[in-house]
Structure formats: C-alpha cells, structure tokens
C-alpha cells in the first residue's frame, strides 16, 4: 500500500501543475498506511482483522 502511495505521489509531482490537494491526500494516506503497518506488529488477531478489512475495502 505504501508503495502505491509513493508511486501516485511521484506521478502527481511530475505533471506540469501538480494538484496540491491530491498530493496532501496521498501523503496522509501514506502516513496512515505506515502507521497501520507499525500497529500490525503488535496487533491482536481482532485488530489485525479490522486493519485487513479496511485495506480490502479500499482495493475494491
């Protein structure tokens, strides 16, 4: 997920006039993904399932 955000950020920054709102949304999404990844390291099965469900819904 973090890699997807990084790719999107690079693409947005390469356009002649980047959409700053989109750049900020992508940065926030990347930070959330990084935080969720760190939380997974100590998450119980219920919390891990909740995080997985959130990301599965985003991929639809």
C-alpha positions in Angstrom: 0.0 0.0 0.0 2.8 2.4 0.9 4.4 1.7 -2.4 1.2 2.5 -4.2 1.1 5.9 -2.4 4.7 6.6 -3.3 4.1 5.8 -7.0 1.0 8.1 -7.0 2.9 10.9 -5.4 5.7 10.7 -7.9 3.2 10.7 -10.8 1.3 13.7 -9.4 4.5 15.6 -8.8 5.7 15.0 -12.4 2.7 16.7 -14.0 3.2 20.3 -15.1 0.9 21.7 -12.4 0.5 19.2 -9.5 -2.8 19.2 -7.7 -1.6 20.1 -4.2 -4.8 18.8 -2.6 -4.2 15.4 -4.1 -0.6 15.5 -3.0 -1.7 16.2 0.5 -4.3 13.4 0.4 -1.7 11.0 -0.9 0.8 12.0 1.8 -1.9 11.5 4.5 -2.8 8.1 3.1 0.8 7.0 3.0 1.3 8.1 6.7 -1.8 6.2 7.7 -0.6 3.1 5.9 2.8 3.3 7.6 1.1 3.7 11.0 -1.2 0.7 10.3 1.8 -1.3 9.3 3.6 -0.5 12.5 0.4 -1.3 14.5 0.2 -4.7 12.9 3.4 -5.7 14.6 1.7 -5.7 18.0 -2.0 -6.1 17.0 -4.1 -8.9 18.4 -6.0 -11.0 15.8 -9.1 -8.9 16.1 -7.3 -5.6 15.4 -5.3 -7.2 12.6 -8.6 -8.4 11.0 -10.0 -4.9 11.3 -7.0 -3.4 9.5 -7.1 -6.0 6.8 -10.8 -5.4 6.2 -10.2 -1.6 5.8 -7.5 -2.2 3.2 -9.5 -4.9 1.4 -12.4 -2.4 1.1 -10.0 0.2 -0.3 -8.9 -2.2 -3.0 -12.4 -2.8 -4.3 
